[in-house]
Amino acid sequence: MSAIGIVSSCSCLHPGVWLLKPQIHKMSSFGLHTAARCAAKDYYEVLVLGGGTGGITMSARMKRKVGAGNVAVVEPSKTHYYQPLWTLVGGGAKQLSASARSTESVMPKGVEWIKSRVTALDPDKNCVWLENDIKISYKYLIIALGISLQFEKIKGLPEGFDHPKIGSNYSVHTVEKTWKAIQDFKEGNAIFTFPNTPVKCAGAPQKIMYLSEAYWRKTGKRSKANIMFNTSLGVIFGVKKYADALLEIIKERNIAVNYKYNLVEVRADKQEAVFENLDKPGVTEVHQYEMLHVTPPMGPPDVLVNSPASDGSGWVDVDKETLQHKKYPNVFGIGDCTNLPTSKTAAAIAAQSGVLDKTISLVMKNQLPSKKYDGYTSCPLVTGYNKVILAEFDYNGQPLETFPIDQSKERATMYHMKADMMPFLYWNALLK
């Protein structure tokens, strides 16, 4: 993989431009809708659901294939966030504003932005339904709806965030509360959690722990902090090479790890966190905290649960090598909303976008997809304010590294790549 390949970690440059002749479709009704927030047309050659990383990247690629006027993106949010930066926002190293741009500014020029929400998918009839009972038909559908945060699955949340000493780097509404809780910490338990569900960026729940530890060391509070990582998993990280390196850091920095502990309740008024011991179902433990960082349970967006396009768990059911839907050949999925058995990261989306681009090109020519996605993903594991372990691996959990160095070692160069280079490449290369 080239050096730009990890920029897969947040970007992937693709100079190739194919301009296929757009197919001409005779549709009975090209009438304009009266609803102000809706589409200019009721049919698009390529319809993209979601204006996050996967949706914007693929709409830019599709624009080159079929022309901007034939591509539409359904996305209700006015703001697009580069979420990998939130680790550093929660740790006080970056401003939240640096992670945000208007959706309008990242939407490829000429591509129709439908400012609405998808309410139902009907792949048997090649259409989707939006708010206000508006129907949009398509020839090809790309589902890039991301993953949903489910704070409400933890008793006492999200209302518990109204109290101090608790934050979460996973939401734009709570990430700055993390930094406030780190700064306000005096002494006692600092607890960091990992839920019993799939999550996006599985390294992030512990990245903020290392940043907190470094900040308290710098400010003379470390000796008064009992740092705990309570994870529902049985391992610290899924890839042994990087797990071994992280366990060394955990030992060196005197951090306590409790495996198979899942956060089930937060009593924010009493500063108590309740954990279920997954090895002893129903058995709970109450931990007092002076600071709590919550990684929420996550799941597929509601519209995908029980959708014909999804598997039994609600994730978009795609072929793990081609990203083409297993049942509907004109439907494709990318990113966090799919059932691809790899980590849900911006890096994975960057790698997937190149494969999906080739897959759709061949499907449009009535040919079988041939390019294969190997599950490549990347997780820059921030271990301090100038240190990162760059984890890169494939479907089999085997390291798939970019640089001719041992990437399991903490390096300042990798920190600068994470903090400065990747955001630049995200906004200026991947999304375009």
N, C-alpha and C positions, 0 to 999 in steps of 0.2 A: 504494500500500500504506500502511495507517495506521501510526501510530507503534507501535501494539501489534503490527503485522505483523512488525517485526523481532524483536520479542520472539519472533517466530518464531525468532529466533536462539536462543532456547531456550524460547520459549513462544508460545502463541497462545491468546487467550481466546475461548471460544465459549459464549455464553449460551443458545443455542437448545436446547430440550429437546423431543424428539419421543418420545411414548410410544405406540408402535405395539402393537396387541394381539398378544401372543405367539401364534404358531401352536400349535395343539394337536397333539401327535404321539403316536400310539399305538405304543409300542415294546414288543417282547416281553419285554425284560428290563431292568427298572430296579433290579436287585438291587445291594446294597452290596458293594463289594470288601472282601476281608479284609486286603489289604496296607495297613499303617498309613499309608504315605506317599502313598496314592493317592486317586483321585477318589471322591466320595460317590456319583456316578452314572456310568453308562457312555454317556450321551448328553447333549449340550448343544446348544442352538439356535445359540449362537456359541461356538466354541472358539478361543482365542488361544494361539499358540505363542510363548513368550518374554515375560519380565516386565521387559524393559528399557524405554527411553523409549517406543518405538512400541507395545509390548504393553500397558503400563499405561494410556497415553493412550487407546488404542482400547477397552480393556475398560471404562473409565469411560464412554466415549461409548455403547458397546453396552448397558451396564447401563440407560441411560435409555430405550433403544429396546425391549428385550425383557424387562427385569426382571433383577435381580441373580442370582437363582437359576437363570437360563437361560444364564449366561455363566461360563466357566471359563478360567483362565490356567494353562498348564503352564510352570513355572519352578523349576529345582532350587536356585537360589542363595538364601541367607537374607538377603543384603545387596544393596541397590540403590544404585548409584553414579551421581552426577552427574559424568560423566567430563570434560566441558569444563573443570572446575576443576583437573584434574591438571596442566595447563600451569603454573598458579600454584603448585601444590604442589611440582612439580619445581624451580620457581624460588625456592622459599622464601617466597612471599608469602601462602600459605594452608596450613592444616593439613589432612592427609589426612582426618581425622575429619569435617571440614566437608563432605566430598563424599559421605558415607555415611549412609544410613538403612536401617532394617530393611525387607525386602521386605513383611513383614506390615503395616507402617505406611503403605506407599504403595499397597497393594492396595485397590481400591475396596470399600467396605463391602458385604458380602453376596455379592460375587463369589467363586466357588469358586477357591481357590488349590491347584492340584495340584502338590505338591512332588516332581516327578519330571522325568525327561529324556525327550525324544522320541527314539525309536530308528528309526522308519520312518514315512513318509507314504504313504497309499493313497487318493489323491483319486478314483480310479475307484470306490471303494466308500465314499466319504465317511467315512473313519475314519483314525485315527493309532494307532501302537503306542508304548507307553511301556516303561520298564524293567519287568522281571518279566513280560513278555508280556501286559501289560494293554492292552486295546483300548478306545479312546474314539471314539464316533461323533459326528457333528455335522451340522447343516444348513448352517452357514456357517463357513468357516475363515479366520482371519487369521494370516498367517505373519509374525512379527516377531522372528526368531531372531538378528539382529545379524550381526557379522562375527567371524571367528576370527583370533586372533594366531598366527603361525607362526614363532616364534623359532627352532624346530628346523630351519628351512630354511637357517639360517646356521650353517655349521660352527663348533663351539665354543660354541654357545648352546643352551639357556639356562644351562648350567653355568658359563659365563664370568661370570655375574652374582655368583658367589661371591667374585670378586676385586673389589678397590676400583677406583675411577676409571672405572667404567662404570655407566650407568643407562639407564632408558627410561621416559618419561612415559606410555607406553601400557598399562602393567600396574600393578595395585594392589600387586604384590610388588616392583616395581623403581622406582617413581616417587620414593620417598624416597631411593633410592640416587643419583638424579640430583642432588638438592640437596647430598648429602654430597660427590659428585665435584666439583661447582662450588665448594664451600667449600674443599675440600682442594687445589684446583688451585694449582700453584706457577709452573711455566713450561713452554712447549712447545706441542705441537699439541693443539687442542681440536677434535674432529671431530664433526659432526652429519650424520646420514644420512637418506636418503629411498629406500625400496625400489622394486623393479621390479614392483609389484603395485598394485591398487586399495588405498587406505587410508581409514580414517575420519579426518575432519578433516585435510585435506591441508595446511592451514597450520601445524598443530601442530609438525611437525619443525623449522620455522625459528623459531617463536615462542620456543622454549626457548633457541635460539642468541642471539637478541636480549637475552633476560633475562640470560643468562650474561655476555654482553659488557658489559651495564650494571653487573652486580654486580662484575666485575673492574675496571671503570673506577672504581667507587666505592671499592674496596678497594686501589687502587694496583697491581694486577697486570696491567692491560691491556697494557702495553708488552711484557710477557713472554709474551703469548699469541698464537699464530698460529691464528686461527679459520678453520676450513674447513667449507663446506657441500658435501658430496658427494652429489649427487642423481642418481637414475637418469633423471630427466626431462631434456628439452632446454630447458625454460624454468623460471624461478623461481616463476611462478604462472600459472595457466591463463587469467586475465582480464587483458588488456593494461593497462587503466587502473591496476589495483593492482600489476601486475608492474613497471610503470614507476616507481611510487612506492617499491616495495621495492628496486629496483636502485639508486635514489638513496641509500637508507639504507645499503645494503651497501657502496657506494662510499665514502660519508662515514665509515663505521665501519671501513673497511679489512678487510673480510671477503673471503676467497677462495672463489669458487664453482667447483666442478668438475662440469660437466654430463655426463650419461651414465655416471656412476660408480655401480656397484651393489655394496653390501657382501655378500661371499660367505663370509667367514670372520673369526672373532675369536680371536686367540691371547692370551687375557687374562693368562696368566702372563708373557708377554713384552711386554704392552701394544702389540700389533700388530693392525692392522685391514687385511684384504686386500680390495681392490676389483677388480671386473672392469670393464674399459673396454667399454661396450656397443657402441661404434663399431668395436671390434676384438675380437669374441667370442673368449674363451679367453685373452686377454691380461690379466694381473693386475698390480696394483701393491700393494706393502706400505707402509702408512703407520704410523709410530710415533705413539702418542698419550699424552698426559698426562691427557686426559679424553675419553670417548666416549659420545655419546648415540645409542642405536640405535632407529630406527623399524623395527619388525619387518615382514617380509612378512605379508600378510593374505589371507584367502580366505573363501569361504562355509563355514559350519559343515559338519562331516562328514556330518550327516544329510541335507543338501540335495544333496550331490554324488551324481550319478546318480539323483536322485529324479525321479519323473514330473512333479513341480511345478516343476522347474528347467530352465534352458536348458543348452546344452552346456558352459558354464563352471561350472555349479553354483549360479548365482544364480536366485532366484525370478523366473519369467518373467511379468512383468505388463505391461499396457498403460501406456505412460508418461504418459498423460493422466488415466486413470481409476483406476489401481492395481488394476484387476480382472485376474485371471489370464487369459492369452490362450487357454487351452484349457478351463479349468474355471470356469464362470461363478459358482459359489458359493465360490470361493477368491480371497483377496486378499492382497496383500503390502504391507509398509510398512518404510521405513528401510534400514539397511545391508545387509540380506540380499537385497535386490531388484536387478534389473538396470537400474534407472532410471539414465539417463546424466547424473547430477548428483552433486555432492560429497556425501559421506556425513557429514552433520552433524546435531546435535540440531535446528538451525534448519530443515533440510529436512524432518525428521520432523514438526515442528510444522505446517509448511505442508501436508504430505501428509495429516496427520490430518483436517484440515477437508474436504479433497477426498474422502478415503476415506469419511468419515462420510456425505457426500451420496451417493456412489456406492452404498454398501450400502443406504441408505434407499430409493433407487429400485429397486435389484435386489430388495429385499424386497417391493416393490409390483408386481413384474413389469414394471418400466419400464426404459428404457435410461438408463445413466448420462449426465449432461449436463455436470456440473461438471468443469473441466479443470485439472490441475496443470501449471504452466508451468516446472517445474524450479527454482523459487525455492529458494535456499539462502543461508546467511549464514556468514561466517567472520570473527570479530573477530580481526584479526591483531595480536597483542600485540607491540609493538616496544620496550617498556621497562616500568619499574615503574609508570609512570603514563601510558602512551601506547598507543593502539590505532588502527589503520586498520580501519574497519568495511567489509569487502567484502560486498556483496550482489549476486547475479546469477542469471540464469535458465539454461535449457537451452542457449541459444546463446552463453553466456559474455558476455552483455550486462549491464552494471550495471542493477540493479533496486533503486534506493536508496530508503530510507524518509524521510530527512531532507533539508530544503532547503539543504544545505551540501555542500561537496566532501568526500565520505567517503574519498577517497584520502589525505587529510591526517591526520597523527598528532594525536590529541586525547585530553586527559585525561578529558573527559566520557564518551567511549566506553570508556575503561579502567574507569571506575567502573560503567558499565552492565554490562560483561563480568564484573567481579569481584564486584559486590554486587547489582545489580538483577536480572540474569538468573538467578542461582541462586535468589533469592527467588521469582521468577515461575515457575521450573521446578517447585519443590516445591509452591507454593501455587496455581498456575493450570493449567499444561500437564498435569500428571499427574492433575489432578482433572477 
